[in-house]
């Protein structure tokens, strides 16, 4: 699906480039995007909770990305922090 702010020819060129890309490069892009999203999420937690130390930010990120139930399993006996 083309974006409303992208010309149809530009969209088609991007689609062709992605289709021609080796699977290994597509995987690299997915990893890069995933790391970027985690970094943005981590920054958001830090902005919302400047009082959190690194461990609390890490736990909040787990809650944000995977849910409180997973966080409770990862850190039994520790109440999940707010993301």
N, C-alpha and C positions, 0 to 999 in steps of 0.2 A: 504494500500500500504506500503510495507516494504521499509525502508530506504536503500540506497546503502551501507551504512557502518554498517548495522546490519545483522547478520546471520539470515537466514530464521527461524531457530528453536527458536532463541531468540525472534524474532518478534512474532511468534505464541504463545510463553509463555506469552508475554505481552498482546496480544489480549485476550487470555483465562482469564488472571487475571482481565482485565478490564471488560470482560463479566460477570465474577462471582461477581464483586464488587457491593455492594448495591447502589441503586440510590442516596441515601443521601451522600455517600462517593464521587460518581462521581460529584455531585453538589458542594461539598466542594473543590474538585480539580479544578473545573471550576472557582470558586470564587478566590481561591489562585492564579491561573494563570492570571486571570483578574487583580488582585491587583498587581501582579508582572509586567505585561505589563504596567500598569499605572505608576508604580514607575519608570520603565526604561524610559518611555516617559517623565515623569516629570524631571528626571535627564538629559535627552537629551536637553530639553528646557533650563534648568539651565546652561548647558555647552555652548549652543549656545548663550544664552542671560544672562550673569552674572549680567547685570545691572537690570534685572527684579526683582521686589519685589514679595512676595508670591502671592499676588492677580493677578499680571500680569502672573505669571507662571500658576496659576489656569485657567485664561482666555485663555492662549495659549494652555493649555492642552485640553480645550473644543474645540477650533478651530481645533486642530490636530485630535481629536477623533470623532468630530461630525460635523465639518465644520463651516465656518464663518457665514452662515445664522442662524444657531442655536445660535451662540455666540451673534449675533445682537439681537435676540429675548430675550436672557437671560439678556443682558445688553443694553437696548435701549439707543440710543444716545451716546454710547461708541464704537468707532471704534475697531474692533478686533485686537489684537496684533499678531505678526508673531510667529508661533510655532518654 
